[in-house]
Amino acid sequence: MITGKRISFLIGLLTLVALATVMLPLTHVGAQSSKGDPLSRESILRDPEAPGAGNPKGDITIIEWFDYQCPYCKKMNPDLLKTVREDGHIRLVFKDWPVFGAASTYAAKLVLATKYQNKYEQAHNALMAINGRLSEDLGRATLAQAGIDVERAQRDLETHRKAIDTLLARNDEQAAGLGFQGTPAFIIGQFRVPGAIDVANLKLAIKNARTAAKAKR
């Protein structure tokens, strides 16, 4: 149950339907939850264990919850990365949320283990480019072809299993707390976007997020 202070980050969400999806501004983020609370503003937006890309000092943060077997995640990934790269002022945060079964869970854990050889983004993009269903063997082979030391990743997975499992559990709790029901799901600046969107609407969401941020100053 989400009660008391733990809901403070979530209760200010207002519906915005311009994108044929639900965009919800996070308006009551000033009242932060207690330290260590996975549903606090700081934990959701700035989890130190969550991998990232883009500009770490960007003026807008995009957070993506995704699964390596989600076709919509795969379709959006190139456009998302291109938009972040071309904009130059976006901080992108990846939240692995394996909801498509055992193969997705294994893939998420193995890719998270590649953080320890500084290859997360490379591994992430390699698995996102796979067409069709994912298996453990296909995942390992794809990572090897992408230049990942798979044997080291497996060792790192065993060494850091508790931290990786805890991160995945935290990602899942945050997704549920934000009302997400599937992948992909996003926070874009002040807004939550549960569902895939095209490039035009992605850029519109970024623009709206910047406008909302300026209005709060």
N, C-alpha and C positions, 0 to 999 in steps of 0.2 A: 504494500500500500504506500502511496506517495502522499505524505501529509506534511503540515507545518512548514518549516523553512525549506524543506526539500522541494516544495512546489514553487518556490518563489521565482525560479528561473523560467517556469513554464506557464504561469497563470496569465501572463500578459499577451498571449498569442491571439491576434486578430486575423480574421480570414480575408484574404485578398485573392480573387479568382481570375484575375486578368490573364493568367498563363494557362488556363484550362487545367490547372492543378492548384493545390492549396499553398499559398505563401503566407506565412504567419510572422509578423514582426515581433521580435523579442523585446518588449517594452519595459518590463520590470526587472531588468538585470542588475539594478543597483543593490538590491538586498541579496547578498551572497549567502549560500548555504555554508554549513560548517566545513572545516578543513577535512579533506578526505572523502567528502560526499561526492559520489560519481555523477549526481544530477546538479551539482553546482555549476554556475556559469564558468568558473575557472577550469573545472575538470572537463567540461564539454568542449570549451574553446581552446584550451591550452594544456592538454594532457601531454606531459613531457615524454611519455612512452609512445605516442602516436606518431608515425612517420609523416613527413611532409615534403612539399615541393614548392616551387615558385619562389616568391620573395618573402623571406621570413619577417621582414619589416613592412610588409604590404599594408595598405590602408584598409583593405577588405580581406576578410577571411572566408574561404569556402571550405566546408567540411563535407566529405562524401562518405556515406555508409554504403558498402558495396559487397557483392559476392562474385567470385571468379567464374561462376556458371550462370550469372545473370545476363541474358542477351542484351538487355537495355543498358546495363553498365558497360558492356563491351562496345556497344554502338556509340555511346556517349564519350568513352574514354579519349579517343583521338581529338575530338572537338573540345573537350574540357581542357586537355593539356595544351592544345594550340591557343585557346582563348587566354589561358593563364600566362603562357609564354609571351604572346603578343601584347597583352595588357601591361605586363611588367610590374604591376603594383598589387598583385594578389598573392596572399598566403594560402596555400592549398594544404589541407590536412586529410589524410587517409584513415578511415575507420573500417577495418575489416569486419564484416558482419556476415559470416557464413551461415546462410539459411537454407541452402539447397542440399544438405546432407553431408555424409562423411567425407566425400572427395573435396568438397568446398572447405570443410573444416581443416583437413590435412593441408590443403593448398595455402590457406590463410596462415596457418602456423609455420609452414616451411618458408613462406615469403617473409613473414615477420622475422624469422631467424636470420634472413639475409641482411638485416640491419647491421648485424655485428661484423659484416665484411663490407659495409657501406654500399650495398648493392640493392637496397629495397626497391627504389624506383625502377631500376633496370628489370628486376624480377617481376615486379607488379605489371609493367607494360608487356612483358613477354607472355604472362598468363592471360592477360586481357586480350591478347591477339589470337588466342586459340579459338578456332571455330568448333562448335559442337560441344559434346559432353566432355567433362574432364575426368581423368583417372589419376591415381597416384603415380603410376608409371609415366603417363604422358606429361604430367606436371614436372616430374624430375627431369625427363628428357628435354623438355622445352627450356627449363632453366639452364641446363648444361649447355644447350645450343646458344643461349643468350650470354654465355660467359660467366655463369655463376658457378662457384665451387660448391656443388651440391653436397658432397661429403662433409665439408665444413658446415654447411647450413644444417645438415642433420645432427651433427655434433652440437652445434650451437642451440638447436632446438631442444636437445636433451638437457644441456647445461642451463638454459634459461626457460625451461618449460613452465615453471610456476609463474614467472613474470608474463609470459606470452598468454597463458591461460587466463590470468587475471585481467589482462588488457582486453581480451576477447569478451570476457564476461562483463566488463565495464562498458564496452561498446554496445553490447546487447541491451544492458540495462538502460543506457542512455537512449537508444533507439526506441525502446518501449516507452520510456518516460516522455519522449517527445511525440509519441503517438504514431510513429512510423510503422507501417504494416508490411513493407517489403522494400526491395532494392530496385534501383538506386534511391537514395534519400539524401537530402542536402540541407545544410545551413549555409545561406549566402548572406553574409553581413548580418543584418537585423532580421532576416527572413528564414523561415523553414520551408523547404520545398520537397514534399513527399512524392517523388515520381520523376520520371525522365522528362527532359525538355529539350527542344532543339536549340541550335546555336543562337538564333535570333532572340528567343526567350531567355536563354542563359545570359546573353549580354544585357537584355532588358532588366533582368533580375539584379545583375551587378550594378547597373546604372541606378536602379531604384534603391538598392542598398546604400550606395554612396550618398544619394539624396537624403535618405533617412538619417544617415550618420551625421551629415552636415546640419540637419534640422535640430538635432539633439544638442549641438554645441552651444 
